[in-house]
Amino acid sequence: MPYRGGMPKTSRTATFTTRNASYGGGSRRGGSSTRPVLRDWIPDQPGAWVMAMLPALSGVAIGGATVNTIWMLAAWALCYCVQFTAARWIKSRFSRRYAKQVLIYTVLLFAVGLPFLNVNPGVLRWAPYFAALAAISFAAAYLRRERSLWGNGAAVLASSSMPTVIASFGDPAKLSDGCAVPTALTNGLISHADCVRYVEHGAALFRGQLPTPETWWSTYALPSAGLAASLLFALTQFGSVLFVKTMIRERGNRRYLRASWGWHGMLLALCAGAWLFADPSGRLAWLRGGWSDPSSFDWKGCMMTVVAACLLLRAIVLPIVAKNRRLKPIAVGMTELSSNLLVFAASVAF
């Protein structure tokens, strides 16, 4: 189940991953076109696909392009299509027009997902979480409140969780230096024996063994790089929800404008704080070495701070411009496309 709170909509349908919008249309009277038929099957919002799939692609980059990560990426794309068609079917009060799409996409998802589940049963650890988000999404569709903040929030959480989920099934060798449990070991939060035990049980999951209570949340289940990317996408995508509302549906609404500015200001403060204060020893090492030792500089933290500053700037400037001159939805969409690409680059850089 993905999200689309951040991209402008010009059509009328509900979808969890695109900011939950709705496309309902058929062909116009007196004419025929294949486009309305395609809309019944494929989400026709490029920005929606970008916001649904970029976090998942980030997970592939973090965990490495393996059979499991590519497999899960394909399954996630089908999840998007299932959610898109199911939400529209529910919103239409179960119209027969949309039932076939839901059935076929669900069958395809089972065909792709069940073999993956057989090889990687540990993926079930995420089932309750995504089931709850799906229920919220479909409730929003039934109530025709897909564009509400709570409907958008569920979509954001689903989409932004994918870096952690996909990376957890990546190459164990690539993840072993950056998992949550070894990080805790480095910080003295757990014993070495516990760390070894967690890592061994995590490796067992990759060999296809059934999970036990001890392995259900193994070290590989929460790769720290994936968690960081998920947090970054969650904060920026919900900021995108607020920003787009200030540009289109809530244009001129001061409450939304203040919320958008406050959210993006908080994001910039968090990124800048993490960059400047999270590793003071590393910062001092760079100051002592200067540019003669660029390897000691936290380039990724710097990049995230710059991206957050750009997002805040667009959240302030564009609504002010739109007060005197209405911007076309395509302009807002292209702005958000660029913003999401910047966030993606920051999540996988260095």
N, C-alpha and C positions, 0 to 999 in steps of 0.2 A: 503494500500500500504506500504510495508516494504522496507527493504534495504539490500544490501549486498555489500558494498564497501570494507569490510575488509577481506574477505576470499578469498583464492586463487582459481582459476578456472582451471579445466583441460578439461572441456567440452565446447560446443559452443552454448549457448542460451541466450536469454535476459530475465532478470528478475529484477523487481524494488526492491524487498526486498533482494535479495542476492547481492549485489553489481552490480546488473543488468548484468548478464552474459547470455550466450546463449547456449543452448544444442540443437542441431538440429538433432541429428543423427537417423538413422534407423539401422536395423540389417545389419551385414556384409554379403557380397555375399557368397553364399554357406553355410550359417549357419542361424540358427534361435535362438532367445532368447526373453524372456519376458522382459528383462531389457530395451531395447529401447522403448517398449510399455509403461512401467511404467514411463519412463522419459517424455513421452508425457502427463502424468497425474500428477505426483508427483515430486516436486523439490527434486533431489537426492543429494543435498549438505547438509550434517548435519550442517556444520558451518553456512549455510544460514538460516536454521531454528533457530539456536541458536540466531543469531543476529536479526532475525525478531521477535522472541517470548520473549526473555529475558526482553526487556523493558516492554512489555505487562504484563508479569508475575510480574514484579516489581510493576506495577500499581495495580495488584490484591493484592499483599502483603501490599501495602500502604493503599488502600481503604478497605481492608478486603475481605475475600472470601464470597461474597454474591451472590444471584441469578443474580443480574445485572452484577457484575464484571466477573463472570464465563461465563455468556451469551455473554458479549462483547468480552471476550477472544476467544470464539469459532468463533464469527463473524469475528474477526481479522484474525484468521487462514484461514478462507475462503477468506477474502480479499487478503491475500498473494497468495492463489492458483489462484484466478481470475486474479490478476495482472501478475503472472508468465505465465499463459497460454495466456492471452491477449497480453502481450508484445511479446511473441514468435510468435503468430498469426500475429501481425502487422509487425514484422520484416520479416516474410516469405512472406510478401505482400499478406496477407489474404488467405493463403493456406487452402484448405478444410481439410487437415490433422489435423489441430489444431482447427478448428471451433467448433467441438463437445465438446471438453474440456471446451472451453470458455463458451459455452451455458449452459452446465450442472453445472459448478461451479457458474455461475451467478444465475441460478435458485435456487441452494442451498443457496447462500448468501441472496437472497430475502426471501426465506422461513425462514431463521434464523433472518434476520435483520428487516423485516417489523413488526413482533410482538413486537420486542424490541422498534422500533420507536413508535409504538402505545402506549406502556407503558411509554416510556421516550422520548417524543418529543423534549426535550432540546438537544438531541444529534445532531440535525440539525444545531446547532451553529457551528459545526466543518465542515459542508459540503463544504462551499466554499474553505476552506483551503486545505482539502484533494483532492477536485476536481482539484485545481490548481496543486498540487503535482502529481496527476495521469496524468494530461495533459503533464507535463514536462517529466514524465517517459515514456509515450507512444511516445512522440516526439523523445526522445532519442532512443527508439527501432526502430522507423520508419527510422530515420537517421543512424541507426546502430552505435550509439555513446553511448551505454549504459554504457561503462566504462569511459566516460568523467567525469571530476570533477563535472560539473553541473548536469549530470545525477545521479552520486553517491550522490551529495548533496541533491537532492530531495528525494532520498531513505532514507538517514540518517534522514532528518527532519520528514518524515512520521513515521519511526520506533520509533524514540526517542520521539515523541509526545505522544506515547501511555501511559506512566505512568500518565501523567496529565489527559488524556481523560478517561481512565478506572477508576482511583482513584476518579474522579469527580462523578462517579455513585456508589461509595462504600457506606459503612455504614456512615450516617450523624453524628452519635454519635462519630465515630472514627475520622472524619474529622473536627468536630466543633472546636477542639482546635488548628488546624493547617491550617486554610484556609487563603487565601490571604487577604480578607477583615478584619477578626478579627486581623490579624497581623498588618494591617494598623491602626486599632483602637488602638492597644497597642502602636504603634509608634506615636500616635497623628495625623495621617494623615486624619482621617475622624471622624465624630461625632458618639456618642453612638447610637443616634436615627437612623442614616443611617445604622449602622452595624446591628441593630435589624431588620430593614426593609429588608436588603439584605438577612439576614439569613432566615427570614420568607418566602420570595419569593423563596429562594433556596429550602426550604423544600417543597414548593408547587410543584416544578418540580418533586420531588421524589414521590409525590402522583399522578403523571400522568396528571396534569393539563396542558393545552396548555400554552406555554411560551408567555410572553408579552415583550415589549421592556425593561421593568425593570428587568425581570427575565432572559433575554437572556444570560447575563453574570453575573449570581448570584455568591454569595460567594463560592458555591460548585463547580462552573465551573472551578476554578483555585486553587485547593488545593496546598498549598505552598510546601508540601513534594513531591507532584507529579511534580511540576515545577522544583524543585531542581534535582530530578531524571532525568527528561527530559533533562535538561541542561547538566548533567553529561554524559548521553548516547550520546547526540549530539556531544559533544566535543571529547569523546573517540572514537566513531564510525567513525567520519571523520578522526581522527588521524589514525585509523586502515586502512582507505582507502589509505592514504598517505604512511603508512608503507608498506602495501602489494605491492603497486606499486614499491617501492624501492627494493623489494625483487624479483619481477617477471617481470612485463611488462616494468618497468622503471629502471631495475637493472643497476647500474652504472651511472645513470643520476644525476648529482650533484645538479641540480635545485630541483628535487624532494627530494633529500636527505636533502638539506638545509630546504626545506619547512616542511618535516617531523620532523626534529630536532627542528625547531623553533616552530612548533605547539605543540609538546609535552613539550617543555620547557615552553611555555605559560601556558599549562594546569597545570603543576606542580606549577608554580608561582601563578596561580589563587587559586588552592586548598590550598597551603601553606598560602597564604595571607588570605583566608577566615578562615582558622583554627586559625591563630595566631592573627589576628587583628579584626575579625568580632565581637567578644565578649570580649573586654579587661577586663571588670569587672569579668566575669567568669574565665578568665585566672588568674587574680590576686587572686581570691578566691581559686583557686586550688593551686597556689604557696604558699599562706598562710597556707593552710591545708595540702599540700604535699600529699603523698600517703595514709595518714590517712583518706582522704576524696576523694576517687576515683570517686564518683558520680559527682563531680564538674568538672571533666576533660572531654573535648570534644573528646570523643573516635571516634565518626563518622568522625569529621573533620580530626583527626589524620589518620584514616584508609584511607580516600580519598587521603590524601597527600602521604601516603605510596604506594597506588595503582598507583597514577600518577607518582611517582618516578620509580616504576617497569616498567611502560609503556615507559617512557623516556629511561630507561636503555636498554630495548629490541629494541627500535627504533634506538639506537646508535650502540649497539654491533652486532646485527645480520647482518645488511648490511655490516659491516666491515668484519665479518667472511665470508659472501657470496662473497666478492671480490676475495678470493683465493680458495673458495670451494663452488660449487653450492649446495644449499640446496634444497631438494625435496619439492614440493608443500605441501605434507602431513605434513612436519615438520613446515612449516609456518602456515598451518591450525591449527595444534594442539597448536601452540603458541598463535594464536588469540582466539582459544576456551578457553584457560586458562585465557587470558586477559579479555575476556568478562565475564567469571564467576567471576573474581575478581571485575569487575565493578558492576555486579549484586549484589554481596555480600555487596559492599559498599553502594549501593543505598537503600538496605532494612535493613541494620544493625542498631541495637540500636533504 
